[in-house]
Amino acid sequence: MSMTSDRGRSDGAAASDSFHATLHSLRVWDGPLPGFDVGAVPDAPLALFREWFVHAAGAGQPEPHTMSLATVDADGRPDVRTLMLHEADERGWHFASHSTSAKGRQLAARPEAALGFYWPSVGRQVRIRGRVTACDAVESRADLAVRSRGALAAALTGRQSEVLSSPEELARVSAAAWDRAGAEPDAPAPTWTRYVLSPAEVEFFQGDAARRHTRLQYTRTPAGSWTHRLLWP
């Protein structure tokens, strides 16, 4: 066996040891956590989500507006990624992407999805499932208009989820998109689409250091109202 092979094996073993030592040294929720009075929750989940969101931001949670979006591809395989919340209102939870991206194609074929928020600074999660609707071109363009030049440049770059030939190609196309975004702040990005997930279920999870977590699940009825119940952790 060559010295190079021996060194590679040694480096791999060291990396594995470091990973496992780090993994098993980590702890969660070492500080005090907020309470959750399930007897005083609102009739619908939106108000509670907004309250928890503002609380997480005020508690110093970095980027509380980031969330996981789970979809299903044409073969029934789950797919997940992290993106930004753009709004939460009576219509549902809003986000945006290119309709030609992997998530856009998956949502066009199967317009059901799930969202997940995790705010470790307060030991809270929110899980949402429901049907997703694509907004029209006017609302989608308005969504992009209020965002930064960088967001517009990324939208103009497009080609999300396509195969990239090299980092140099990305740098060249991105630079041209940044220039255009600066010169044309109203430049159209035809595939940019705002989506709204209308919730059928919303679960609020409050962690507990003794592992007596609180899980409250809201479920929408056929009439459009909400019921809620506790779940075992």
N, C-alpha and C positions, 0 to 999 in steps of 0.2 A: 504494500500500500504506500502511495506517495506521501511526502510530507505535506503537500497541499491538501490532499484528501483528509489526512489526520487533523490538520489545522481547521478545515471546514467542519469536521465532526465535532471538534472541541468547541469551536465558536458556536455551533448550533446547540450543543448541550448547555453552554453558558447562558445563551439567550433563553433557552427553555427554563433553566433554573431561575433566572432573573424574573421571567414572566410569572412563574408560579409563586415565587416568593412575594412579588408585588401584589398579585391577585389576592392571595390569602392574607395579606396584611391590611387590606383596605377595610374600612368601616363606614357605616352610613348613620346619619342622624345622631351624631354625638351631642349636639346641642339641644336646647328645648324646642319643642314643636308646638304649633298652634293647636287649639282645640277645634272640635267640629260638633256643633250642637245640631243633631239631625232632627230635633223636634222643632226647630225654628227655620227650616229651609223654605224657600219660595215654592210656589206651585209649579213653576216651569224652570228649566235648567239655565236659561240664558242669564238671568240676573245673578245666579250663584257663580256661574263661570266668570262673569265680569268682575264680581267681587273678589274671587280667588285670584284672578289675573292681576288686578291692581295690588292686591296684598303681596303677591309674589314679587312684583316689580319693586314695591316699596321695601321689601325685605332684602333687596340686593340681588335677587336672582338674575344672572346674566341672560340676556336674550329670552325673556319669557314668551316672546311671540314666535319662537321657533317651535315646530311641531313635526311629528312623523306622519306621513301620509301613506297608507297601505292600499294597494289596488291588486287586481288579479289580471294576469296576462291571458292570451288566447288559449293557452294550454292548461289553464286553471292553477297556475303556480303563483303564489303570493309574491308581491314586490313592494318594497318600502324605501322611502327616502325622507330626508329632512328638508323642510321649506318653511316659508314665513306665513303667518296669519296676516291677512289684510283687513279683515273686519269680522265682527260677530254681532249679528242683529237678528231681527225676527225672521228673516229669510233663512238664516243658517250661518255657517262658518265659511268665510271667503278666502280663497287663495288664487294664484294665477300661475300659468305656465304656457308654453307653446302647445298648440293643439297637435303639432306634429311630433312632439316628444314621446318618449315611451309612456309616460303617465297619461298624456293626452290621448294617445291611441288606445290605451287600455280603458280609459274612462269612456271613450266613444263606443267601445264594444260592450263594456259592462259598467254602467254608470252607478255602481255601488262602491263605497270606500269607507275607510276608517281613519280617524285622526287620533293621535296620542300626544298629550302634553306631559312633560315631567319637570317638576320644579323641586330639585333636591334640597334647596336651601330651606324649604318649609315642609319637605316630606310629602308633597302632594302630586297626584296625577289626575288627569282628566282624559277619559276615553270616549270617543264619539263615533257612532256608526250611522250611516244613512245613504240616501240617494243623492247623486251629484248632477247638477245642471250646469251647462255651459251658458254664460251670459252672451248677449249679442255684441256686435262689433263696437257699438257706441259705448257701452259700459266697459268693455274690455280696453278700449283706447283711453277712456277716462281713468281707468285704473293705472295705466302706464304713465299718464300725464302728470300725476301727482308724485311720482317717484323720482329718484335722482338721475343725473346724467349717466352715471354708471349703469343703473338699471335699464335705461333706454338703450345704451350701447350694447349691453348683453342681449337685449331683446332683438336689436338690429343684427347682431352677430348671428343669431338663430342657430339652426342646424343642431339643436340640442338632442343628445342621445345618438347622433350619427357617429360613424367611425372617423377619428381624427388621424390624419396621416403623419403629423409631426407637431411638436411645440411651436416650431417656427411658423407653420401655417396659422395656428391659433393667434400668435402674436401679430401677424400681418393683418388678418381679418379683423381682429379686435381693435387694432389701432385705427383702421379705417372707420370702424363703427363708432369709436369714441370721437373721431373728427366730425363725422356726420351728426352725431348726437349734439355736439356743441354748435354746429352750424344750423341744424334743423331740429329744434326742440320738439316740433310737432311731427317729426318724421313717422310715417306709418310702419307698423310692424304687424303685418296681416295675420300671422298665426298666433300672436299673443292673445291669450284668452283668460278671462276671469271666470272662475268656477265657484259655485256655492253648494256646499254639502248641507242638505236639509236633514236634521237629525231625527232618527227613529229611536235611538237609545243614547243616553249620556250617563257615564258613571263618574262619580267623584270619589277619589281614594285619598284618605288621610292616613299617613303612616304613623306608627306608634312604636316607641323604643322597645316596649315589651312585646312587640309583634301582635298586639291586639288592634290591628288596623281597622279603620272604619271604611266600609264601601257602601255608597248610596247610589242606586241605579234608578234613573228616570226612564220611563218607557212611554212613547206616544201611543195613544189609543186610536182606533179607527176614526173616531169623531174629531181627532185633532187636539184633544186635551192631554194632560200628562198624569201619570201615576208614578209613585216612587216606592222603593222597598230597599231594605238592607240586605246585603249579601255577606256570607261568611268570607273572612279573609283567606 
